[in-house]
């Protein structure tokens, strides 16, 4: 199966028909509305006058991966990846900066004063937050969907929210090539249990609601499959293995993890919230604020923006398989064919999402 938005590959020993394969999406508590509140509601924001946007980040997925083995003891392992090979951080930065500007304009249109971010640097609580979980931008990192590039608004140093409030999705320690100063490792994210309290201290010091925006833009998926017949070791049996991968491209703003969070100056919840983290495959909607408004359903932006092709195993993968055995790797390369159209669709959706978040939180002006 091959098209502009999907690619299926099979690598077999023996000639047997391919079987069904592929993991389903990781389960989450799916809301029924496009915009929803994981905790609290808009009433808690009634009467706010001032905000300070302390964090604005978009995580652009650049690689999805999957792993499958046929059986527990007689394994035929397949590792599959779908990687965006020609991504442009400059393009990502433009989308991020436009969304940040739109968010500020949305607050102003509601009669809310937006403090200049220059006030943050002099605040002890903010400096403590940056020391604890701040990181450089762009950061080549990862999350529950795979590898990603984390891009912060220009001039606004990013930081990670408190781990128990964000759950398994952002705790995933999927380091990739490249990097940024002070990267947000798994242990670093678990350590600063005081972070919600520091955000409250910052809100009190500035007499303003601390706002954080975090969004995830996915580009595609991949599913691995494996099957094996017979057992090696004599007896005339034939050991045959089949490895399959199915990749697709559909650009979308990810549900639940894309959100706008508010920490209130009058909050007494210095311990923060907790989200479900068991089992590890559960991706709970984050609650990293006294009020959080999030995307309820994925915002699909098209499957016609990328072409997919088989890029083959790397030399390291082939060598490992030859010397040590292990998984068969199927690598799929995704290439963005129209950067201008990608920017138009993603930036338009991000800007519209800022409108929806602020309107849901504060009402339509």
N, C-alpha and C positions, 0 to 999 in steps of 0.2 A: 504494500500500500504506500503510495507516494503522491504527495500533493504539496502545494505551497505551504500548507499549514500543518501537515502531518507526515510522519515517516515511520514505517515499520521495517525492522531488520531481523533476519534469522541467520544464526550461525549454527550448523548442525554437524554431528558425526552420525552417519546413517541417514536414511531417507524416510522420515516419518512426518506425518502431517502435524503442523504446529497446533499446540493446545492453547486454550484460553489462559490468560495470565494478567498480572498487574494488580497492584494494591489499589484499594479505594482511597478516596480523600480521607485524611485524618479527621476523626469525628470531633465535632464541637457542638455546643448547644446552639443550634441554628435559630436565630430570631425570625420573625415573620414580617418584619418591616425593614425598609431600606436603611433607616437611621434609627438607632435605639440607644438606650442608656443601660450599660452593664451594671451600674450602681447609682443610687440616688436618682434624682430627676431634676428637671429644669427649675422647679420651685426653689431649690437650694441656691440658685443663682439670682434670685429676685433682688433687685435693688443694687446690684454691683455698679460701681462708678468708674473704676480704674482697673486696668489689667497691665501686666508686663509679660511679654512673650519670652520665656526663658529658654525654650528649646523648640527647634523646628527642623525635623529630619525626614527625608524620604529614603527608604531602603529599596533600591532597584535590584531585583533578582537578576543574577547573571548566570546561574547554573542550577539546574534541578538534577537530582540523582535518585536512583532506586537500586535495590539489591534483592535478589531472589535466589533461593535454593530449592531444589526439587523435593528432597526429603531430608529428614534430620540426620540419618546415618549414611545414606547412599547419595551423596550430594552431587548436584550439577549446578554450580554457582554462576550467577550472572550479575555483573555490576554494569549499570547503564547510566549514562549522563547525557544531558541536553544542555549545551553551553552556548551562551551568547558571545560570539567571538569578536565582534566588531563594535562593542559598546563604546560610547563616547562620554567621558565624564563631564566634559564641557556642556554637552547637551543636557545631561542630568542636572547640572548646576543651574542652567537657565530655567528648567522646569521648576526646580526647588525654589529659586529666588522669586519667580512669578507667583507661586502659591503663597509664599511668605508675605509678599506685598499685598496679595488679595486678602489674606487673613487680617492684616492690620486695617485695610480699608473696610472690611466687613464690620469690625468692631466700631470703627469711627462712625459708620453709617447708622449704627444703633445708638449713637450718642455716648459711647464708652471712650474714655480717655485711654490712649495707649502710650505708656511710658517709653521713652527712648531706651534702647537696650544699653546705652552707655551708663545708665544708673546701676547696672548689675555689678560691674567690676569692683566697685567700692564696698560691696556688701560682704561681710564676713561669711554669712551662710552660703552665699553663691560661690565664693572662693573655696569653701569646704566641699561643696558639691562637686565642683570641677576637679578638685584634687582626688576625690573619692571615685568618681565614675566618668569624668570627662575624657574625651578622646578626640583625636584629630580628624579632619575631614578633607578628602574622602577617606573612608575606612573600608578596606577590603575584608569583609568578615562573613557572617552567615547567620542563619536562623533556622527555624523549623522547616522551611521550604527549600533550603539549600544555601548556596553561596549568594552573596549580595554585595553591592557597593552602597555604603551609607553616606549620604550627602546632606550636609547641614546648610542652612541659609548662610549666605556670605556675611561675615562679620558677627555671626552668632555661634559661639563655640558650643558643640553638642555635648550631651551627657546621657547616660543610661539611667532609666528609672529603676526603682527598687525591685529586685528579682521576684520575690513572692507576690508582688502586685501585678507582674506581667506574665508569670507562668512559664511554661515550657518553651513557648515559641522563641522568645528572645534569649533564653538560657542556652540555646544550642551553640556549642563552641565550634563552629565550622570555619576555621581559619583557612584562608586561601592565599595565593600569591599576592604580593604587595602588602601594604599595611599603612598604618598611621600612628602617630605618637600616642602612647598610653592607651593601647587597645582594650576594649571592655571584655576581659576574660571572664570565664564562668565563675571562678572563685572571687574575683573582684566584685562581680555583681551580687553575689550572695552576702558579702561581708558588711556593707554599710546599712545595717538595720535602722540607723538613725535618719536615713534619707528623707522619708516623709516628714519627719520633724524639722529637718533643715529647710525643706520647701515651705513649711508653715512659718518658720522664723523669717524667711525671705519675704513672704507675703505680708507678715506683720510689719517688718521694718519699712517696707515700701508702701504700706497701706493700699495694697493692690492684689488682685487675684493673680496668682502665678499660672500661666497657661503653657501647656506643652502640646505640640503637634507631632505625631508620628504616623507615617503612612508607609504602606508596602505596595510596590507595583511589580506584579509578576509578568513574565513574558511567555512561559510555557510549562509543559509537564513532560515527564518520562515515566514509563513503566517497564520493569524488567520481568522476564519470564525464564523458567528453567524446567527441563524435564530430562529424565534419565531412564534407560531401560537396561536390564541385565546387571550382572555383577562381575567385576574383574577377578582374576585369580585362578583361571583354569576352568575345567569342566565343560569347555566348549561354548560357554556363554559369550554373548557379544555385548560389550559395554558400549552403549551409545548415549550421547548427550546432545541436547538441543538447547540453544541459548537464543532468546528473543528479546527485542526491545521495541517499544512503541512510543514515539515522541510526537508531541503536538505543540503548536504555538497558538496561544490565545492571550493577548495582552489584557490585563485586568487589574483593577485596584482591589487588593485582597480584603475580604470581609473580616470583621471583628478586630483584626490587628491594626487597622487604619482608624485613627481616633484623635480626638481633641480632649485633653484632660485639664481640669481646673483644681488648683489647690487654694483653699480659702483662708484669708487671714484670721478668721474667727474659728478655725478648725481646732478641735481638741484631739483629733485622731492621729497622734504622733506615731503610733505603731503601723498605720496604714491598713490596707485591706489585704486579704489573702484570696487567691484564686485556686481552683482545683489543679493539682499537679500530678495526680495519680489516676490512670497509668501515665507513663512518660509520653505516650503518643497523643494524649489529649491536649489540644491547643485551646485553652480557655480564653475568653475575651478579657483583656487587661482591665485592671481597676486602679490605675496609678494616679488617682486624684480623688478629691472629695466628690466630684462629679466628673463622669466620663461620658462622652457621646461618641458613638462608633458607627462604622459601616455595617449594616445588618446583612446585606447580600452582596456578592461580588459585583463590581461594575465592569462589565465586559466592553472592551474597546476594539476588538477585531482580531481575526485570525489570518489576515492578509498582509501583515507587516513584515514577516520573516520567511525566509526559505531555509529548509533543513536538508542536511546532507551527512552521509557517513564519513567521519574523519579518521576511522581506523584506530587500532590500538597504538599507544605510544610505545617507543622502544623499551622504556622501563617496564611497562605492563607486560610486553611480550617476554622480556627477560625473566621477570618474576614468575610468569606462568610456566616457562620452560624449566627453570631451575627448581622452583619450590612448589609448583602447582598452584591451585587456587582459582579464583574467579576468572571467567572469560569476560573481558571488558568490551562493551559496545559504546563507542563515543559518537555523539551526534553534534554536529556544528550548526548553530543557528546564526543566520546573518540578517541583520536589519536591512531591508531593501529601500526604504523610503524614510530617512531620518526626519524630514520635514513633516511628513504625515504623522509619524510617531509623536513628534513634539506637539503638533496641533491637537491630536486626540488626548494624549496623556495630560498635557498642561491644561487643556480645556476641562477635562474631568476633575483634575485636582482643584482648579479654581472654583468650579461649580460645587465641589465637595466642601470647600471652605464656607461658601454661602450656606449650604445645607446644615453644616455643623453649628454655625453661629445662630442661624434662624431657629434651629431646634433648641439651642441652649437659651436664647434670649427672646425668641419670638420674632415674627416678621416685622421689620420696621415700617 
